[in-house]
Amino acid sequence: MSFEGDPGGRLLLPVVLAAYVLYGFDANVVNVAIPDLQRQLGAGPAALELVVGGYVFTYAAGVVTGGRLGDLFGHRRLFLAGVTGFAAASLLCGLAQGPVELVAARMAQGLAAAAMVPQILALVTASFTDAERSRALAWYGVAGAVSGVGGQVLGGLLLDADVFGLGWRAVFLATAAVGVAVAAVAARVLPRAGRRTATGLELDVPGAVGISGALGLALLPLVVGHETGWPLWSWLLLAASVPALTVAVRWERSVARGGGQPLVDPALFRTATFATGLAVNAAFMASFSSCLFVLSLLLQAGLGLSPLWAGLAFAPMGLLAIGSSLLGRRLVARLGPAVLLAGCAVTALSFLTLAVTLHTHPGGLSPAWLVAGIAGIGAGNGLILPSLVAAPLAGVPRERSGVAAGVLTTTQQFAGVSGVAVLGAVFFARLGTHPDRGAHIRAAESAFWLGLALVVVMTALVARLVWLDPTRRRGRPPATASVPRRRPAGAGGR
C-alpha cells in the first residue's frame, strides 16, 4: 500500500501499527511480571490488581474522549501526543520505587493510550482507499495478535534473561525506548492536513465527563472487585453506574436534538452494521479475554508451569492467529464478513475441545493436551480479526471516525473486563477452598463451557452482520469496487 506523491505514505501503516503493538504488549506483559513485582517491589495483592487493572481502567474510561479530541484537533497531533506520553509513562514505570508510583505511572500509560489508539483506526480509515483499507485493517488484526503473544512470550524471555539485573524494570524501559523511536518516525511520516478533519466541531465537555464517569463507576469494581473480595463499595459503584450512564445518554440525545455536537452521536447506533458490529466485538472480547485469564491461572496455579513456560504455551495461539490473519485478509477481500462465520466455527470447536479435554482428564491433565484447543482459538481468531474492526466502521462518516473508533475500543475493553470478571467469578466459585490440581481443572472446564456459550452468541450476531453486508446483496466482493486513490493529506490531523 502506498500513496501517490507521498513517499512517507508507505510507512504510515507500519508506524501506527507499531504503536498498537506497544499498547497491547504493555496490556499483557504485566501478567508474567507479577511474581517479580511481588518479590522485588513489595507489591501486595491490591497494588498488583491496580498495576494490571489501572491501565485498563484509565484507557477504557478515556478512549471515547480521546477519539473525539482527534476529530477536533487532528488525528496526527493526538497520535503524537499519545505516543510521547506513553513512552514517558513507560519510563516512569521502569523507574518506580514503590507500588504507589508504579500504579500511578500505569494509569498515566492508560490515559496516553486513550489518546493514541483511536487515532490509529481513524488514520487508517481516512488515509486508505476502500480496497486498501480492508487490507490495512487486516494487518491491524495481525498486530493485535502479535502484541498479545509478545506480551506473554517476550515478557517472559526478558524477565528470564534479567537484562543488566533490571528484572521487571527492563520490560517497561524497553517499551519506553521503542515508544521514543515510534514517535520520532511518526513525526516525519504521518500526513499533515492542510485543513481540519471537519469544520465547526466542538467538544461536548458534559458528555465527556458523564460518559467517562459512568464507565469509570462500572469499570473500577470490575477491575479490582475480585481481588478485594467484592466489598459493599464495589456493588454500590456498579449500581450507581446505571443511572449515571442513563443521564449521560439522555444528555447526548438532547444535545443532538438541539442541533449541537454530542460526544457520541446517537445516530451512530442507528446504523445497523455499526450496532451489530459493536455487539460482535463485545462477544469476541468477553470470550477471548476470559479465555486467556482462565488459561493463565490453569497453566500456572493449576499445572505448575513457570511464567516463561506458561507464556510459551500461548505461542501456538499467536502463531496460528498471525498465519490465519494473513490468510483471512485475502479471504475477506473475496468473501467479505462471511469469513467471520468460518472463524466463529473454528473458535467454537476449539472451546469445545478444551472443555471436553478438561472434562475427560479431571486429575491427570498434561499441558500438552491443551495445545490443540489453544492453537485452534488462535486460528479462529485470525479469521475473525480482519473483519472484526472493519465491519462496524465501514459506514461511519470520516468526520466521526475518531469517536467511532473510541466507542469501538471502549466496547472491546469493557467487554473484556466484564468477561474476565464474570467467568473469573465462576472459575473461583468452582475452585472452592481447596485449590488443588483437580479443582483448577474442574473450574477451568466450567469457565470454558460458558465461554463456548459466548462464542455461540457471537456466531448468531455474525450471521446478522453477514446478512446486513451490502456487498453480499450486490453480489460482488468488497475488494472489487473501483475507488479513486486519495492522498492522505487531509485525512487525519495536523
Secondary structure as UniProt FT lines:
FT   TURN            4..5
FT   TURN            7..8
FT   HELIX           9..41
FT   HELIX           45..73
FT   HELIX           75..95
FT   HELIX           99..127
FT   HELIX           130..161
FT   HELIX           163..165
FT   TURN            167..168
FT   HELIX           169..189
FT   HELIX           205..224
FT   TURN            225..229
FT   HELIX           232..257
FT   TURN            258..259
FT   HELIX           266..270
FT   HELIX           272..297
FT   HELIX           298..302
FT   HELIX           307..313
FT   HELIX           315..335
FT   TURN            336..337
FT   HELIX           338..360
FT   HELIX           367..370
FT   HELIX           371..388
FT   HELIX           390..393
FT   TURN            394..395
FT   HELIX           398..400
FT   HELIX           401..431
FT   TURN            432..433
FT   HELIX           437..468
FT   HELIX           470..474
FT   HELIX           478..480
FT   TURN            489..491
//
